[in-house]
Amino acid sequence: MQNASIIVVGSSNTDMVIKTPRLPAPGETILGGSFFMNAGGKGANQAVAAARLGGNITFIARVGDDIFGRQAIQLFKDEGINTSCIITDAENPSGVALIMVDDNGENCIAVAGGANAALLPADMETMQDIIAEADIILMQLETPVATIDYVAALAKRYSKKIILNPAPACILDDGLLANITIITPNQTEAEILTGVTVTDETSALAAAVVLHKKGIDQVIITLGADGALVYSDNKYKMVIPPKVVAVDTTAAGDVFNGALAVGLGEGMDIFDAADFACKAAAISVTRLGAQASAPARHEIL
């Protein structure tokens, strides 16, 4: 599957980031932080990460008819992403995320979804032919779940490989999960989906088995600096990333998923693709920002 066609369905936001020594407690004001703006949104992050690694990417999204939306579309074009399926919304503003990052690289994020919340199944009806021609569909949960459900069912009908990054965390219907080929929750998301508290390799495997029994072919549970547990065909493997000093973990999961899609699109098996993705994510946490942190191909090699 060389140069596979990858469609990313998801969100586009502008991230407004403040770097502070520590995260403030409720009601507390912390002075002395540094501020910058960065293109973000889980869908956009994954699309850009995949494009930088050589993926053939089409992005399906909705942005506002405003400066943030126009800047985002130009950035995607600059990254070599096909933007013909990005809808400009005249009624809703582009999505915005407010992010605080501390000196340990930990973050807290609040998102105003804007036009992302208006990406509806009706929009997808006009894109059936595009989805039918793709090889891999990558989605997250910053757009309406009904839209994700619609695309998953459509892609399953066409026998497409469907990757779902179930973030931000929420409970999902078993009918949706049964249409997913690969799911990539982190520890918190895995617990919400399975009821299994994930703290180590053993509990991650238990959660993976629960998800597999819901009809998902392959499960990858990401464990931060500890790597990822990959479950496929009743076999599992821990994939360990290189050790790095984290500066900002904001888009690590998004970089992982974008890289995973590229690896699978190039014909890697699920274990090798996860290893490729872990290396990409490890590089990303050494840098500030969301899309700005996504590595180029040569950096992983």
Beta strands, then each sheet from edge to edge (+ up, - down):
strand 1: 5-9
strand 2: 13-19
strand 3: 34-40
strand 4: 56-64
strand 5: 86-89
strand 6: 95-101
strand 7: 107-112
strand 8: 136-139
strand 9: 161-164
strand 10: 182-183
strand 11: 218-222
strand 12: 228-232
strand 13: 235-239
sheet 1: 5+ 4+ 1+ 8+ 9+ 10+ 11+ 12- 13+
sheet 2: 3+ 2- 6- 7+
end
